[in-house]
Amino acid sequence: MKALTALPERAHRGFVTVSVMLTTIMQALDTTIANVALPHMQGSMSATQDQISWVLTSYIVAAAIFMPMTGYLSGRLGRKRVFMSSVVGFTVASMLCGAAQSLEQIVLFRLLQGIFGASLVPLSQAVMLDTFPREKHGSAMAMWGIGVMVGPILGPTLGGWLTEYYSWRWVFYINLPFGLLAWFGLAAFVRETPIDRSRRFDLLGFAFLSLAIGALQMMLDRGESLDWFSSREIVIEALVCAFAFYLFLAHIFTDKHPFIEPRLFADRNFSIGLVLIFVVGIVLLATMALLPPMMQGLMNYPILDVGLLLAPRGIGTMIAMFTVGRLSGKVDPRYMILFGLIVTSFSLWEMTRFTLDATRWIIIRTGVTQGLGLGFVFVPLSTLTFSTLAPRYRNEGTGLFSLMRNIGSSIGISLVITYLSQRTQINHAAFADFINPYSFALHRAVDAQALNTATPQGLAAINVLVNRQAAMLAYLQDFRLMMWITLAALPLLVLLRGPARASRPLAAADRAAALD
């Protein structure tokens, strides 16, 4: 049987694209939409801050563990069957989350949501790559990328609006129309792929990788609240992660039928693409983790205004997606990635100049600029990463691609939150040194009756001012850190093969796949 018989007809490409984008948006929204509703869930469930955080942790850990299984399940059961089952499971789990009456129930249902949602984004990318011919992969990835990139950006806005005017339960119920439309579209227009019933499940490899990913995610999620390596739990999780990952690597390079084929990483574009998407993951969600608390806690913006001011970031991403789609095949993707990384770095540099009095326009402008830059990185990177990878590895490859983006996001969020806490303490100590009897500026403020050092209330007011300035500087230092991380990725572009050189090995791989 030819591999091409699994591809949809040309006339159905539009319907396939819409169906795939619905699943992508549904899953991508859920990475951030529940964050805004957490305080409301906490009150409804009578839970502590530490307990309610498991609503997020359970989803993240389950999705990370089961994402690498995408390749095996698609090969063993058929990609369409796995895709449709995942959509059904994710939608039903979402409904159960909305109807949950206790903390235990919602954590369990979020766990199920993560399990079923793990394969949605990888499979949607694989379907798009197989649906469109190689020369249109750039345009296909641009359309697919809208859901992946815009979903997490619009999540807080939509989540805040639903929670404010309806209920936190609608944060989950909103997945129902997306799930129904996506399921019918997949059932009608996506064709099944060949099934390899001889493929064995490498239980040991999966167990090692799952243990490593689960321990890593737990460590990243709970590290800040437990003061990192001063906690025995974090030390144990770090050791388990390192040991399990070592065992996994040793296993896949020695087993005859490993869980993940090591030859995947022999493809240079694929390996470099994994590193670059890791960087994109850091910047995308780490920025979104910093801006809301900064705007609410320091700039005194209401929650709805925060969501509205962050939404234009998605406009910049969409503009980039449409532009990249038009430039695909005309401009070397490496140049577009270079442009995107530079624009992203520039936006982060502009954010290092924020003040407590930053205007709405400055926040919107930097958000649009950053969204534009990330859009120019994500689509060409998705195209180049798979440009030299044999088609038979696409299901596994897309799973690892999404996994690296998610791990980058988890590490990025943990990194910036920890750095924020440390720098706030350091900045507070530095600023407090200026509050002394010899400070000319302090004397002038006291003489003008703006400050009062003679009463406990006056000293407390001064401490509040110092705290705000220390925290604001810490946020700016975080933005500077992410700027340097983005710039550090630039040399990797030299290692990527351009489209002309990539087409030759892929053409040979296509011919080999057609003979299977």
N, C-alpha and C positions, 0 to 999 in steps of 0.2 A: 504494500500500500504506500502510495506517495505521501510524503509529509504535507504536501500542499493541499491535499484533499480536506484537511482539517480547517482550512481557512474559510472565512465567510465570503460570500459573493460580494463583488464590488458595490452592487446596489445597496447592500446592507451596512456599509461602513459607517454611515451617519448614525444609524440606529444603534450599532454596536458602541460607537463613541459616546452617545448619550447615556446608554445603560452603564457603561464602565465608569463614566464621570460621576454618575449618581452614587455608585458604590464607593468611589474614592472620596467624594465630598462627605458622605455619611460617616465614613470611618475617620477622616481627617478632622471633621468637626468635633468628634468625641474625644480627641486628644486634649482639647482645651475648654470645651463648652461647659464641662462640669465644674471646672475650677471656681467660676464665679458663684455658683450655687452652693458651694460647700458650707458657708456659714448658715444658710437657711436649712440645709440638710442636718447640720449639727444640732440646731434648735429643735427640729422636728423629731430627730432620733434620740434626743437627750444624751448626746455623746460628747466626749472630751475632744480637744483639738487633736491629740495623738490618735484617738480612735477613728475620727472621721477621715483622717488622712489615708486610711486603708481603702477608702473608696477610690482614690487615685492609684495607690500602690498596687492593689490587686489587679487592676486593669493593665497597668504598665508591665508588671512582671509576667502575667499570663500571655500578653501579646508578644513580648520579647522571647519567651521560651518556645512558643509554638510557631513563630514565624519561620524558622529554618525548616520546619516540616513541610512547607509548601511544595517544594520540589518533589519529595517522595510521594506525598499524597496525590499530586497531580499526575505523576507517572503511573502510579499503581491503580488509581480509581478513575482517572480522566479529569482533565482540567475543568471542563464545564460542570461536571457533577459536583466537584469540590467547591467551585465558585458559587453555584446556586445554593448548595447546602450551607455555606458560610453566610450568605446573605440572609437566609431564613433564620439560622441560629442567632446571628447578630441582632436582627430585628426583634425576634421573640425575647431575647435576653434584655434588649432595651425596654420593651414593654414591662417585663418583670421588674426591672430597676425602678421604673416609674411607679409601679404598684407596691413596692416594698414597704413593709410596715415596721421593720426593725433594722438595726445596724447589721446584724448577722446576715439577714436576707439580702440587703443591698450589696454587701461585700461579696457574697456568693454569686449574685447575678452579674456583678461587674467582672468577676473572675470568668464567668461564662462568656460575657461580652468580649473580653480580651482574647479568649481562646478562639472564638469564631471570627473575630475581626482581624486576627493576625495575618490571614492570607489574602484579605481583600485588596490591599494596595499592591502587593507583589503580583497577584494574578491579573489585576486590571492592567498593570504595566506590560505583562507578558502577552495578554490578549491584544493590546494596542500594537505591540511590536510585530506580532504575527499577522494582524489584520491588514496593516499597511505595508506596501513594498519598501525596500531598503531606502530608495531615494526620497521617500516621504516620511521617514522616521522622525526627522526634525519637527515637522508639522504635527505629527501624531503625539510626540512627547510634549509639545507646547500645549495641546488641548488637554492631555492627561495631567500635565503639571498644574493646570489651573486649580483643580480640586485638591491636589496634594499641598500646594503652597498657600492658597487662599483660605482653605478650610480652617487651619489652626489660627489664622489671623482674624477671621470673622467669628470664630468660636466665642471669645469673651463678649463681643458685642451682642450676638444673638442670645447667648446664655444670660447676660445681664438683663436684656429686655424681657425675655420669657419669665425669668424669676421675679422681676419687679412687677410686671403687669398680670401674670398668671400664677404660676407655681413652679417650684424647682422640678416638679415631676414632668413638666412639659419639656425640660431639657432632654429627657429620654424619649418621651412620646413623639417628638418631632421626627424621629427616625422612621416611623411607620410609613408615611407616604414615599420617602426615599427608597425604603426597602421593597415595598410592593412594586413600584415602577421599575426598579432595577431588576427584580426577579423576573417579571414578565418580559423585559427587554432581553435579558440573557437567555431565557427559555426560547424566545422566538428567533433570535438573530445570531447567537453564538453557536458554533459547531463544536462537537466533541473532538478531543485530540486522541490519537492512538493510545491504547492502554498496554503497558508492559507488565504482564502478570508474573513474569519471572523475577521482577525486582524485589529484592529482600529488604526488610526493615532492619537497620542497624541499631538495635536497642541500646547497646552499650555506648555507641557514639552519641546517640541522642541523649542518653542519661548524663554523660559527661558534659555535653554542651549546655543542656538545660540547667544543670547544677551550677555551672560557671556563670551563665547569664542571670539566673535567678539570684545568686549570691551577690553579683555585681549590682543588680538593680536594687536589691534590698539595702546594700551598703550605701549607694548613692542617695536613695530616698530618705534614709533614716540617719545618715551621717551627721548632718548639721544639727539636728535636734539632740543627738547623743554625744556631741562634741568629738566626733570622729574617733581617732585612734586612742583616745583616753577611755573609750568604752570597750569592754570585753566583747560585746556583740559585734561591733564593727571590725575588730581585729579578727574574730573568728570568721566572719563573712569574707574578709579580704583573703585570708589564708585558704578558705574553701574555694573561692573563685580562682585564685592562682593555681592551686593544685589540680582542680577539675579541668581547667583550660589546658594545663600541661598534659594531663592524661588524654584529653580530647585530641590534641595535636599528635601525640605519640600514636594514638589509635588510628587516626585517618591515614597516616603515612605508612602504616604497617598492615592494616586490614585489607583483605581482597575486595570487600564490598563496603566501603566506608559510607557513613551517613552523608557526608559532603565530599564530593569528588575533588581531590587535591589539584587535579589538572585545571580546575577553574582559575586558580591563582597564578598559573603559568601565563595567562593572558595579561600582558602588561597594561593595556587600557583598562581592563576590568579591575585590576589590583589598585592602580592609581586612582581610578574612579571611586573606589570604596573609601580611600583616604580623603578625597575631596568632598564626598557627600557627608562624611563625618564632620568636616569643618562647617559645611552648610547647616547641618543639624545643630551644631553649637550656637551659631549666630541666630538662626531662625527662632528657636523657642527660648533661648536664654534672654534675648532682648525682650520678648513678650513676657518673660517672668519678672523682669526688672521694672518695666515702664508702669504697669498698673499700681504697684505699691508706692512707687516714687510719686506718681501723679496724685494718688489719693492721700497718702500720708504726709507728704511734704508740700505739695502744691494746692492741696485742698479742693481737688476736683471731685464732683459727685461721680458715683459709679457709672451712671448712664453716660455722662460726658466723657469719661475715660474710654468707654467702648466706642463712642462715636468718633473720638479723636484718633483712635488706633485703626479704625476701619479703612481710612484712605490708603494705608499701607498695602491693602489688597488691590487697590486701584493701580498702584505702581507695578505690582506683580503681574496683573492682567495686561497692562500695556506692554510690559516686557515679553510676555508669552506670545501676544499677537505679533509683535515686531520680530521676534526670533522665528516664529512660524513663517513669516514672509521672507526672512533672510536665509532660511534653511536651504542649503544647496548652492547658495551664492557666496556666502562668507564662511571662511574656515571657522568651525566651532570653537577652536582654541582661542581665537581672537575675541569671540563673544564672551567666553569664560573670563578671559583677562579683563575685558571691559567691565564685566559684572563684579569681579572681585575688587577692582579699583573703585567703582562706584559705591559698593558696600562699605569699603574702608573709609571712603570720604564721608559717607553718612554717619558712620560711627565717630569719626573725628569731629564732625559738626555737633554730635550729641555730647562730646566732652566739653562743649562750651555752654551747655544748659545752665541756667540759674534758677533760683527759687521763683523768679518772676518771669520765667519763660512763657512766651505768648502761645496761644493756640496755633497760630500760623507756623511757628517754628517747629512745634511738635508734628504737625501735619506734613510740613515740607520734608523734614528728615525721615519721616515714616514712608512717604511716597518714594523718596530717593533710595532708601534701603530696600523697599519692595521691588523697585526697578532693578537694582543691582542683583538681588537674589534670583529674580526671574531670569536674568541673562546668564546666571551661572547654572541654574538647575536644569533647564531644558537642553542646552548643548552638552552638558555633562552626562545627562541620561542617555543621550544619543551616542556619544563617543564611548561611554563605558561598555555598551553592548555592541559596538560597531565591529569588533573583531572576535566576539564570543560566538562559538558554534550554537546554532539554534536549539540543539538538544539540551543545552545548559541554561536556557533562558528562565525556566521556572525556578531552578535553584538560584540562579544569578540574581533575579529580581527580588527573591526573598532575602538574600544577603545584603543587597543594595538598600532595601527598606530597613533591615535590621541595623545596619551601620548608621543610617540617618537617625534612627530612634535612640541608639546608644549614644551617639554624639549629642543629641538633645538632652538626654539624662545626665551625662557627664558635664555638659555645658551649664545646665541649670544648677547642679550641685557646686560647680566651680565658682560661678558668679555669686551665688548666695553666700557661700563660705567666704569668698574674698570680700564681699560687701560687709559681712559681720566683722571680719578682722580689720579692715581698713577704717570702719566706723570707730572702733575702739582706739586705733592708733591716731586717727585724726582728732578724736575728742581729747586725747591726752596732749596732743600738740597744741590745739587751740586753747586748752585750759591753762597752758603756760603763760598765755598773754593776759590772763585775768589775774593781775597782781597789782600791788600798791604803786608800782613804778610805771604802769601803762598810761601813757598820755591820752590815748583814745578812750580808755575807760574813764579817766577823770573828766574828760569833756562830756561823755555821755551822762555821767552822774550830775555834773553841773547843769546840764540841760534838762535834768529830771527825766531822761529817757530810761535810765537804769537806776536801781537802788541797791547798794551793797550793805546797807545798815540793817536790813530785816531778813528773816528766813525766806519770806515770800519773794523778796527782790532777788536773792541769790538763786532761788528755785527758777525764777523767770530767766535769769542769765544762763542757768544750766540748760534750760529748754532751747534757748537760742544757739548755744554751743552744740547741742545734740543735733539740731536741724542742719546746721552748717557742716558738721562732721559727716552726717549721713549723706548729704547732698554731694559732698566731695567724693565720698566712697562710691556713689553711683557713677560719677564721672570717671573715676579710676577704673571701674568695671568696664565702661564703654571703651576706654583706652586699651584695656587688656584684650577685648574682643577685636579691636582694630588691628593689633599686632598679630593676633592669631590668624586673622584673615589675610594679612600681608604675607605671613609666613608660608601660606599655601601657594603663593605665586610660582616659586621655582618648580613645583610639581608639574606645571603645564609643559615644561620642556620635555618631560618623559612621555607625554601622550602622543600617540600616532595621529597624524592628520587624516582626513577622510579619504584622500587619494591612496595612501598606503594601507589604510584599513580595509578598503574595498576588495583588495586582492585575496587576503586570507579568508574573508567572509564569503566571497563568491565560491571558493573551494569548499567551504563548510556547507554552504547551501546545496551544492551539487551532491555532496556526500549524504546530506540529510534526505534529499529527494530519492536517493537510491535505497533508503532503509525500508 
